[in-house]
Amino acid sequence: MQYRKLGKTDLNVSQLSFGASPLGNVFDETDENEGIRAVHAAIDQGINFFDVAPFYGDTLAETRLGKALKTKRSSIFLATKCCRYGQGVFDFSYERVMRSIDESLARLQVDYVDLLQVHDIEFGDREQVLNEAIPAVLKLKEMGKARYVGFSGLPVRYLAQIAREVEVDTVLSWGHYTLLEDEINDELVPLAQEKGFGLMNAAPLMQRILSDAPVPVWQSSPQAVKDMQPKLLALCREYGLALSDVALRYAVDHPVIATTIVGMSEQRQVEQNLRALQLTIPDELRQRIETLVAPVKNQMWFEGKPGNNIPKPTF
């Protein structure tokens, strides 16, 4: 396992991180004991950054991760989030953030988290995010309940816009650096280098499109993007490789992104993902993938408030 410094923090995080959302039955029903085995296997093999949120499984993921980490807290860096809760439930108010951390700490059975993130900022009122949610997490950092703070979201240019206006330790972008997407490079990567915040990427398998698992019915990509799955699977098989392994290896190779967060809930997934880190993608395969996906490259959907979705410049 390789480790990279997360921005200006003192956290040296594994290039592959454990995304705990599947522990909350976000994709499939997860056996709790198997989830705990997966967490322990990940730690034993060098994964040291775990990312969760109250939203995942309506607090179930936090609760299960807390059980799994009961005797392992000192071995890992733990990140959770605030402001997004049940389905369609958002609250970016100062008061709710201050309550949320105590609820998360109780579920996780810890005294502090290493990173607290404002979750999916595009769903909040811009002024409230800037004037309440961000100041609240900064206050919690001052209080010692979170060592570092940041925010996450989908619309990558909006993330960059907010990152220019606040001083946070990290920014988590999801879905914008994959075999199908590279828009993280347009603004967010150079901004991270300029300002020094830690940049993280999540969902490198694009919610299963870049794997052999069935694409969830709720996945929001255009149909033409979803239709890439069988074509990419067949292409990778020509080289004796699994699509998910190629997709993960591609994502973790980014030189500026500190860590790539992948959802896991079974020991076999942990072991497969770790094996993928040893893969070398043949140059010919990389070129053929680029050619195949070119017609649908960067066809990302928008989420959140319309005013927070900044389209890519056409000039």
C-alpha positions in Angstrom: 0.0 0.0 0.0 1.2 3.5 -0.8 0.3 6.5 1.3 0.0 10.2 0.5 -0.2 13.3 2.6 -3.8 14.7 2.7 -3.2 18.3 1.8 -1.6 20.3 4.6 -2.9 17.9 7.3 -0.7 15.4 9.2 -2.7 12.5 7.8 -0.8 10.1 5.5 -3.7 8.3 4.0 -3.8 5.1 2.0 -4.2 5.6 -1.7 -7.2 3.3 -1.5 -9.8 4.2 1.2 -12.7 2.2 2.6 -16.1 3.7 1.6 -18.5 2.5 4.3 -21.8 3.4 2.5 -22.5 -0.3 1.6 -22.5 -1.2 5.3 -25.8 0.8 5.3 -27.4 -1.5 2.7 -27.1 1.3 0.1 -26.6 -1.2 -2.8 -27.6 -4.6 -1.4 -28.5 -6.1 1.9 -25.2 -6.5 3.8 -24.5 -9.0 6.5 -23.2 -7.1 9.5 -20.7 -9.7 10.6 -19.3 -9.9 7.0 -19.1 -6.1 7.0 -17.0 -6.2 10.2 -14.7 -8.8 8.7 -14.3 -6.6 5.7 -13.3 -3.6 7.8 -10.8 -5.7 9.8 -9.3 -7.2 6.6 -8.9 -3.7 5.1 -7.0 -2.5 8.2 -4.9 -5.6 8.3 -3.8 -5.0 4.7 -3.0 -1.3 5.1 -6.1 0.7 4.3 -6.2 3.4 7.0 -8.9 5.9 5.9 -12.6 5.1 6.4 -15.3 7.4 5.1 -18.9 7.3 6.3 -21.9 9.6 6.8 -25.2 9.7 8.7 -27.0 9.6 5.4 -25.8 6.1 4.4 -28.5 3.7 5.4 -30.2 6.3 7.6 -27.4 6.0 10.2 -26.9 2.3 9.8 -23.5 2.6 8.1 -22.1 4.7 11.0 -23.5 2.3 13.6 -22.0 -0.8 11.9 -18.7 1.0 11.3 -18.6 2.0 14.9 -18.9 -1.7 16.0 -16.2 -2.8 13.6 -13.8 -0.1 14.7 -14.3 -0.7 18.4 -10.8 -2.1 19.0 -9.2 -0.5 16.0 -9.7 3.2 16.4 -6.0 4.0 16.9 -5.1 2.2 13.7 -7.1 4.4 11.3 -8.3 7.8 10.2 -12.0 8.2 10.4 -14.1 10.6 8.4 -17.9 11.3 8.6 -20.2 14.0 7.3 -23.1 16.3 8.3 -26.0 18.1 6.8 -27.5 15.2 4.7 -29.6 12.8 6.6 -32.6 10.7 5.5 -33.8 10.5 1.8 -34.3 14.1 0.7 -33.5 15.5 4.2 -30.9 18.3 4.3 -30.1 20.7 7.1 -27.2 23.1 6.7 -28.0 25.2 9.7 -25.3 25.9 12.3 -27.4 24.4 15.1 -28.0 21.1 13.3 -24.3 20.7 12.5 -23.4 21.1 16.2 -25.9 18.4 17.1 -25.0 16.1 14.3 -21.4 15.6 15.3 -22.4 14.4 18.8 -24.9 11.9 17.2 -22.2 10.6 14.8 -19.6 10.3 17.6 -22.1 8.2 19.6 -22.9 5.9 16.7 -19.2 5.6 15.8 -18.3 5.0 19.5 -15.4 7.6 19.3 -14.5 10.9 21.0 -13.6 12.7 17.8 -13.3 12.2 14.0 -10.2 12.9 12.0 -12.3 14.6 9.3 -15.8 16.1 9.3 -17.3 17.1 6.0 -20.3 19.2 5.0 -22.1 16.6 2.8 -23.2 17.4 -0.8 -23.1 21.1 -0.6 -25.0 21.5 -3.9 -28.2 20.7 -2.0 -27.9 23.6 0.4 -28.5 27.3 0.0 -25.2 28.8 -0.9 -25.3 31.5 1.7 -26.2 29.1 4.4 -23.4 26.7 3.5 -20.9 29.6 3.6 -22.3 31.4 6.7 -23.6 28.5 8.9 -22.4 25.0 7.9 -18.8 25.8 7.2 -18.4 28.1 10.3 -20.0 25.3 12.3 -17.5 22.6 11.3 -14.7 25.0 11.8 -16.0 25.6 15.3 -16.1 21.8 15.9 -12.5 21.7 14.7 -11.6 24.3 17.3 -13.5 22.3 19.9 -11.5 19.1 19.1 -14.5 17.0 17.9 -13.0 17.0 14.4 -9.3 17.3 13.7 -9.9 18.5 10.2 -12.8 19.7 8.1 -13.9 19.9 4.5 -16.9 19.5 2.2 -18.1 17.1 -0.5 -20.4 17.2 -3.5 -21.0 16.3 -7.1 -20.9 19.4 -9.3 -17.2 19.8 -9.6 -17.1 23.4 -10.8 -19.3 24.4 -7.8 -16.9 22.6 -5.5 -14.1 24.7 -6.9 -16.1 27.9 -6.6 -16.8 27.3 -2.9 -13.2 26.2 -2.2 -12.0 29.5 -3.5 -14.1 31.3 -0.8 -13.4 29.3 2.3 -10.3 27.8 4.1 -10.9 24.1 4.6 -8.6 21.1 4.9 -10.1 18.9 2.3 -12.5 18.7 -0.7 -14.2 15.4 -1.7 -15.4 15.1 -5.3 -17.2 12.0 -6.4 -17.7 10.7 -9.9 -15.5 13.2 -11.7 -12.3 11.1 -12.1 -13.1 7.7 -13.7 -12.7 6.0 -17.0 -15.8 8.0 -18.0 -15.0 11.4 -16.4 -12.0 13.6 -16.0 -13.5 17.0 -15.2 -11.9 17.1 -11.8 -8.8 18.2 -13.7 -10.4 21.4 -15.1 -10.4 23.5 -12.0 -10.3 21.5 -8.8 -6.9 19.8 -9.3 -5.0 23.1 -10.0 -6.9 24.8 -7.2 -5.9 22.0 -4.7 -2.3 22.5 -5.8 -2.6 26.3 -5.4 -4.4 26.3 -2.0 -3.0 23.2 -0.5 -6.2 21.4 0.5 -6.4 17.6 0.3 -8.3 16.4 -2.7 -10.2 13.1 -2.5 -12.0 11.2 -5.2 -14.9 8.8 -4.6 -17.0 6.4 -6.8 -14.3 5.4 -9.3 -16.6 2.5 -10.4 -19.3 5.1 -11.2 -22.0 3.4 -9.0 -21.3 0.0 -10.6 -21.3 1.1 -14.3 -17.5 0.3 -14.3 -17.9 -3.1 -12.8 -19.7 -6.4 -13.7 -22.4 -5.8 -11.1 -25.9 -4.8 -12.2 -26.3 -1.0 -12.5 -28.7 0.2 -9.8 -32.1 1.4 -11.1 -31.5 4.7 -9.4 -28.3 5.4 -11.2 -28.7 8.8 -13.0 -26.3 8.6 -15.9 -27.6 9.0 -19.4 -28.5 5.7 -21.0 -25.7 5.9 -23.5 -23.2 6.0 -20.5 -24.9 3.0 -18.9 -24.7 1.2 -22.2 -20.9 1.4 -22.0 -20.8 -1.3 -19.3 -21.1 -4.4 -21.5 -18.7 -3.0 -24.1 -16.1 -2.1 -21.5 -16.5 -5.5 -19.8 -15.9 -7.3 -23.2 -12.9 -5.1 -24.0 -11.2 -5.7 -20.7 -11.9 -9.4 -20.9 -9.8 -9.5 -24.2 -6.8 -8.7 -21.9 -7.9 -11.1 -19.2 -8.8 -8.3 -16.9 -11.8 -7.3 -14.8 -13.3 -3.9 -15.7 -13.6 -2.9 -12.0 -9.8 -3.6 -11.5 -8.9 -1.5 -14.5 -11.2 1.3 -13.4 -9.8 1.4 -9.9 -6.2 1.2 -11.0 -6.8 4.1 -13.4 -8.4 6.2 -10.6 -5.7 5.7 -8.0 -3.0 6.6 -10.5 -3.9 10.3 -10.4 -0.9 12.1 -9.1 -2.7 14.9 -7.2 -5.7 13.1 -5.7 -4.6 11.9 -2.2 -6.9 9.0 -1.9 -9.7 7.2 -3.8 -12.7 6.0 -1.8 -14.3 2.8 -2.9 -17.4 1.3 -1.3 -16.8 -2.1 0.3 -18.8 -4.4 2.6 -17.3 -7.9 2.0 -13.9 -9.3 2.6 -13.6 -10.6 -1.0 -14.2 -7.0 -2.3 -11.4 -5.7 -0.1 -9.1 -8.4 -1.4 -10.0 -7.8 -5.0 -9.5 -4.1 -4.7 -6.2 -4.5 -3.1 -5.1 -6.9 -5.9 -6.2 -4.2 -8.4 -3.5 -1.9 -7.0 -0.9 -4.2 -8.3 -2.3 -4.1 -11.9 -0.5 -2.4 -14.8 -3.0 -1.3 -17.4 -1.6 -2.1 -20.9 -1.1 1.0 -23.0 -3.1 -0.5 -25.8 -6.0 -1.2 -23.6 -5.9 2.3 -22.1 -6.0 3.8 -25.6 -8.8 1.5 -26.8 -10.9 2.5 -23.7 -10.3 6.2 -24.4 -11.5 5.7 -28.0 -14.6 3.7 -26.9 -15.8 6.1 -24.2 -15.0 9.3 -26.2 -18.6 9.8 -27.4 -20.0 9.8 -23.9 -17.0 11.2 -22.0 -17.9 13.7 -19.2 -21.7 13.3 -19.7 -22.4 13.9 -16.0 -25.8 14.7 -14.6 -26.5 17.5 -12.1 -27.9 17.3 -8.6 -28.9 19.8 -6.0 -30.2 23.3 -6.4 -30.2 24.5 -10.0 -28.3 27.7 -9.1 -25.4 25.6 -7.7 -24.9 23.7 -11.0 -22.3 25.5 -13.0 -22.1 24.2 -16.6 -18.9 23.6 -18.3 -17.8 26.7 -20.4 -18.4 26.2 -24.1 -15.6 28.5 -25.3 
